[in-house]
Amino acid sequence: MKRMYETQYDKKKMKKQINTSAAPAAIGPYSQAIEANGIVFVSGQLPIDPATGAFAEGGIKELTRQSLTNMKNILAEAGLTMDNVVKTTVFLADMADFAEMNEVYASFFEGVCPARSAVAVKTLPKEARVEIECIAVR
């Protein structure tokens, strides 16, 4: 029994919470990001401007830019860059926004782009039009 306890304890020690004021605070019981074993899992980022607490003004391009900027700022807090991103998931309220989202998305990555899924969903928190999450590695 003692060994099982030590294993569980060690796993908890390997998990590190990452938070920054340069991205919006979590709006629920989750972390902006968690690092475990050199892998950083960034929670879905809505296009909320952390300075105002409101959605970025403009259309899907501006909203996508804000979501990705929030993600970039969280990664920076972890000492990483967008080059460390290996997987993203983009959630769109309307797949008709895909082309414009994709244009802005491409500007955030140089060289080899990460693997990605993009899906349309019925609704997003706060009636957002886009939410983007990622996984990055050291």
C-alpha positions as a Markdown table, in Angstrom:
| # | Residue | x | y | z |
|---|---|---|---|---|
| 1 | Met | 0.0 | 0.0 | 0.0 |
| 2 | Lys | 2.8 | 2.4 | 0.8 |
| 3 | Arg | 4.2 | 2.1 | -2.7 |
| 4 | Met | 0.9 | 3.0 | -4.3 |
| 5 | Tyr | 0.8 | 6.2 | -2.1 |
| 6 | Glu | 4.3 | 7.2 | -3.2 |
| 7 | Thr | 3.4 | 6.7 | -6.9 |
| 8 | Gln | 0.3 | 8.9 | -6.6 |
| 9 | Tyr | 2.3 | 11.6 | -4.6 |
| 10 | Asp | 5.1 | 11.6 | -7.2 |
| 11 | Lys | 2.5 | 12.1 | -10.0 |
| 12 | Lys | 1.0 | 15.1 | -8.3 |
| 13 | Lys | 4.5 | 16.7 | -7.9 |
| 14 | Met | 5.1 | 16.4 | -11.6 |
| 15 | Lys | 2.1 | 18.6 | -12.4 |
| 16 | Lys | 2.7 | 22.4 | -12.5 |
| 17 | Gln | 0.1 | 25.1 | -12.9 |
| 18 | Ile | 0.9 | 27.9 | -15.3 |
| 19 | Asn | -0.9 | 31.3 | -14.9 |
| 20 | Thr | -0.3 | 34.8 | -16.3 |
| 21 | Ser | -2.1 | 38.1 | -16.1 |
| 22 | Ala | -1.2 | 38.5 | -19.8 |
| 23 | Ala | -4.1 | 36.2 | -20.7 |
| 24 | Pro | -7.7 | 36.1 | -19.3 |
| 25 | Ala | -8.2 | 34.3 | -16.0 |
| 26 | Ala | -10.0 | 30.9 | -16.2 |
| 27 | Ile | -13.8 | 31.3 | -16.1 |
| 28 | Gly | -14.3 | 28.0 | -14.5 |
| 29 | Pro | -12.6 | 25.3 | -12.4 |
| 30 | Tyr | -9.6 | 24.8 | -14.7 |
| 31 | Ser | -6.1 | 26.3 | -15.2 |
| 32 | Gln | -4.8 | 28.4 | -18.0 |
| 33 | Ala | -2.2 | 25.7 | -18.5 |
| 34 | Ile | -0.7 | 22.6 | -16.9 |
| 35 | Glu | 2.8 | 21.3 | -17.4 |
| 36 | Ala | 3.5 | 17.6 | -16.8 |
| 37 | Asn | 6.7 | 15.8 | -17.8 |
| 38 | Gly | 7.8 | 18.7 | -20.1 |
| 39 | Ile | 4.5 | 18.8 | -21.9 |
| 40 | Val | 2.4 | 22.0 | -21.6 |
| 41 | Phe | -1.4 | 21.7 | -22.1 |
| 42 | Val | -2.9 | 25.1 | -22.7 |
| 43 | Ser | -6.7 | 25.3 | -22.1 |
| 44 | Gly | -8.9 | 26.7 | -24.8 |
| 45 | Gln | -8.4 | 30.4 | -25.2 |
| 46 | Leu | -11.4 | 32.6 | -25.9 |
| 47 | Pro | -10.8 | 35.9 | -27.7 |
| 48 | Ile | -11.0 | 37.8 | -24.5 |
| 49 | Asp | -8.7 | 40.8 | -24.0 |
| 50 | Pro | -7.2 | 40.4 | -20.5 |
| 51 | Ala | -6.9 | 44.2 | -20.1 |
| 52 | Thr | -10.7 | 44.7 | -20.6 |
| 53 | Gly | -12.2 | 41.4 | -19.8 |
| 54 | Ala | -14.2 | 41.7 | -23.1 |
| 55 | Phe | -14.0 | 40.1 | -26.4 |
| 56 | Ala | -11.6 | 41.7 | -28.9 |
| 57 | Glu | -13.4 | 44.1 | -31.2 |
| 58 | Gly | -13.8 | 43.2 | -34.8 |
| 59 | Gly | -14.5 | 40.1 | -36.9 |
| 60 | Ile | -13.2 | 36.6 | -36.8 |
| 61 | Lys | -9.7 | 37.7 | -37.8 |
| 62 | Glu | -9.4 | 40.0 | -34.8 |
| 63 | Leu | -11.0 | 37.3 | -32.5 |
| 64 | Thr | -8.6 | 34.6 | -33.8 |
| 65 | Arg | -5.6 | 36.9 | -33.3 |
| 66 | Gln | -6.7 | 37.6 | -29.6 |
| 67 | Ser | -7.2 | 33.8 | -28.9 |
| 68 | Leu | -3.7 | 33.0 | -30.3 |
| 69 | Thr | -2.1 | 36.0 | -28.5 |
| 70 | Asn | -3.6 | 34.7 | -25.2 |
| 71 | Met | -2.2 | 31.3 | -26.0 |
| 72 | Lys | 1.2 | 32.8 | -26.9 |
| 73 | Asn | 1.3 | 34.7 | -23.6 |
| 74 | Ile | 0.6 | 31.6 | -21.6 |
| 75 | Leu | 3.3 | 29.7 | -23.4 |
| 76 | Ala | 5.7 | 32.6 | -22.7 |
| 77 | Glu | 4.9 | 32.3 | -19.0 |
| 78 | Ala | 6.0 | 28.7 | -19.3 |
| 79 | Gly | 9.2 | 29.8 | -21.1 |
| 80 | Leu | 8.0 | 28.5 | -24.4 |
| 81 | Thr | 7.2 | 29.9 | -27.8 |
| 82 | Met | 4.8 | 29.0 | -30.6 |
| 83 | Asp | 7.6 | 26.9 | -32.1 |
| 84 | Asn | 7.1 | 24.5 | -29.2 |
| 85 | Val | 3.5 | 23.9 | -30.1 |
| 86 | Val | 2.9 | 20.4 | -31.5 |
| 87 | Lys | -0.9 | 20.2 | -31.6 |
| 88 | Thr | -3.7 | 22.7 | -31.7 |
| 89 | Thr | -7.5 | 22.4 | -31.7 |
| 90 | Val | -9.6 | 25.2 | -33.1 |
| 91 | Phe | -13.3 | 25.4 | -32.2 |
| 92 | Leu | -15.4 | 27.6 | -34.4 |
| 93 | Ala | -19.0 | 28.5 | -33.9 |
| 94 | Asp | -19.4 | 28.7 | -37.7 |
| 95 | Met | -17.3 | 26.8 | -40.2 |
| 96 | Ala | -17.9 | 29.7 | -42.6 |
| 97 | Asp | -15.2 | 31.5 | -40.6 |
| 98 | Phe | -12.6 | 28.9 | -41.3 |
| 99 | Ala | -10.7 | 30.7 | -44.2 |
| 100 | Glu | -10.3 | 34.0 | -42.3 |
| 101 | Met | -9.4 | 32.2 | -39.1 |
| 102 | Asn | -6.8 | 30.1 | -41.1 |
| 103 | Glu | -5.2 | 33.2 | -42.6 |
| 104 | Val | -4.5 | 34.7 | -39.1 |
| 105 | Tyr | -3.6 | 31.3 | -37.6 |
| 106 | Ala | -0.9 | 30.8 | -40.3 |
| 107 | Ser | 0.8 | 34.1 | -39.3 |
| 108 | Phe | 1.5 | 32.8 | -35.8 |
| 109 | Phe | 3.6 | 29.8 | -36.9 |
| 110 | Glu | 6.9 | 29.8 | -38.9 |
| 111 | Gly | 8.4 | 26.7 | -40.5 |
| 112 | Val | 6.7 | 23.4 | -39.6 |
| 113 | Cys | 3.2 | 24.1 | -38.4 |
| 114 | Pro | 1.7 | 21.9 | -35.6 |
| 115 | Ala | -0.8 | 19.2 | -36.1 |
| 116 | Arg | -4.3 | 20.7 | -35.9 |
| 117 | Ser | -7.9 | 19.8 | -35.7 |
| 118 | Ala | -10.6 | 22.4 | -36.5 |
| 119 | Val | -14.2 | 21.7 | -35.7 |
| 120 | Ala | -17.5 | 23.6 | -35.7 |
| 121 | Val | -19.4 | 23.4 | -32.5 |
| 122 | Lys | -22.9 | 24.4 | -31.6 |
| 123 | Thr | -21.9 | 27.0 | -29.0 |
| 124 | Leu | -18.8 | 28.1 | -27.1 |
| 125 | Pro | -18.6 | 29.7 | -23.7 |
| 126 | Lys | -19.8 | 33.3 | -23.5 |
| 127 | Glu | -21.2 | 32.8 | -27.1 |
| 128 | Ala | -17.6 | 33.2 | -28.5 |
| 129 | Arg | -17.0 | 32.6 | -32.2 |
| 130 | Val | -13.6 | 30.9 | -31.7 |
| 131 | Glu | -11.6 | 29.1 | -29.0 |
| 132 | Ile | -8.1 | 27.6 | -29.5 |
| 133 | Glu | -6.2 | 25.2 | -27.3 |
| 134 | Cys | -2.8 | 23.7 | -27.7 |
| 135 | Ile | -0.2 | 21.2 | -26.5 |
| 136 | Ala | 3.5 | 22.2 | -26.5 |
| 137 | Val | 6.7 | 20.4 | -25.6 |
| 138 | Arg | 10.0 | 21.5 | -24.2 |
